[in-house]
Amino acid sequence: MTALPLDNALTGRAAGVRLLLTDCDGVLTDGSVYCSPDGEGLLRFSRRDGMGVARLRDAGIETGIVTREHSPIVAQRAKKLGITELHQGAVDKRTVVAGIAAARGLSLEEIGFIGDDVNDLEVLQTVGFSAAPANAEFSVRQSVHFVARRGGGRGAFRDVAEAILAARSAGAVTPTETEGPTIRLVPEPSRRWVTVGHRAIGDGEPVYVLAEIGINHNGSLDLAKKLIDGAVAAGCDAVKFQKRTPEHCVPPEQRDLQRDTPWGRISYLEYRKKVEFNFAQYSELDRYCRDRGIAWTASCWDEQAVDFIAAFDPPFFKIASATLTNVDLLRRLKSTGKPMMLSTGMSTMDEIDAGVDVLGRDRLLLAHATSTYPCPPRELNLRMIDTLAARYPGVPIGYSGHETGLATTYAAVALGACFIERHITLDRSLWGSDQAASVEIGGFMRLVRDVRAIEESIGDGVKRVYESELGALRRLRGTPPARTAVAAGQALVG
């Protein structure tokens, strides 16, 4: 894992931390409560955060939990991680933290605190180093010294731990020498992450998997829910719909064209209306996704659709390839302040440049795509992932695929795609223009499983002899045990 670099004015604050305290709900957990069949409240923790506690301890930095909540699960988690400074039911966190400092003989300047909500602001303003997860309340993110790339329960604590360790390694000055205004901490210019909801998308992060439902629901709320269930079962990060205002999106010359549909032979305009969900239906889908624990978004094809979807506060907006040259729409999307994922199918490099210029690069993700449904392999041109990465340094590059099969999507991941998007369907033989280029639920399960295996197998390019190889080394090369131990000691990492 790459540590976040620190601005010089804050390295002293981070390096001076001797005790790192954290809220629990929304920092060590993702803030959600899941119930087991017997009604027990369950919490989601990140393994990365546990490693962060261990790495800090190795560096002589203790950790603790100060939370308003009461939970036996939190106590069990603290015990497992060896955290002895556990304070549950802490209504006045500032007083609790001051008491901890006094008992340990520390100044408040030597304490770091991670919080995510407004009830943490008081204590965040009194400690030497304050931090927040990526999905903390806006007022909290604006008030702290450091904002993690990841959300609560998704590795935010680990991000903060790595920042502190990086500051120590840099031989930072003492906290008393860092007077002056707070400076925001930012990633290296050559590496880029964009935070969407509880996830960061970019270098070193797990591939973000987006299942596009699109209009494969054929206007059926029940079918849409089944597709959401399939995406959840597969382990996808989000599902995506499409939203149009038919009166704005269908050209006048096409409105009266007749089309055979599941509702009979009707005009194209009427068909477009049939596959659009209304506000009440989207409200139900929003509730359903929240209950199922999966994010959702939509590609908006007109400005009115942007306002419609924005009411549901999606973590990001998807921009379809077809609308890349619609400058007014791009400006409207940018005005929402949300991250944007832009597909680049059927576009020239000049058109992509112009779209990027309108949107800016701060919250942008670019997806290579070829807008043929289904797309033959010879037209996928996956090396465009490298081309886009070189042309837009610092912008996470992904892949939106419309081919049949999974092999070429795996290739996109191996070539460095930070996120992938594929259409999802219950049955590729169903009626609809996108069904044939979609992936059925069983295929999506294999897709996510194998993408995770590819991520794990890519490695870092540093040759080493693994401990698991030592038995074969002894048997096949006859290496004496003493020599093996020396070789292993030189080559093995961790």
ABEGO torsion letter per residue (X at the ends): XBBBBBBAAAAAAAAABABBBBBABGAABAGBBBBBAAGBBBBBBBAAAAAAAAAAAAAGBBBBBBBABBBAAAAAAAAAAGBABBBBGBABAAAAAAAAAAAAGBBAAABBBBBABAAAAAAAAABABBBBBAABBAAAAAABABBBABBBGAGAAAAAAAAAAAAAAAGBBBAAAABEBBBBBBBBAABBBBBBEABBBEBGBBBBBBBBAEAAAGGBAAAAAAAAAAAAAAGBABBBBBBBBAAAABBAAAAABBBBBAAEBBBAAAAAAAABBBAAAAAAAAAAAAAAGBBBBBBBABAAAAAAAAAAGBABBBBBAAAAABAAAAAAAAAAGBBBBBBABGBBAAAAAAAAAAAEAAABBBBBBBBBOBBBAAAAGAAAAAAAAAABBGBBBBBBBABBEAAAAAAAAAAGBABBBBBBBABAABBEAAAAABBBAAAAAAAAAAAAAAAAAAEAGBBBBBAAAAAAAAAAAGBBAAAAAAAAAAABBX
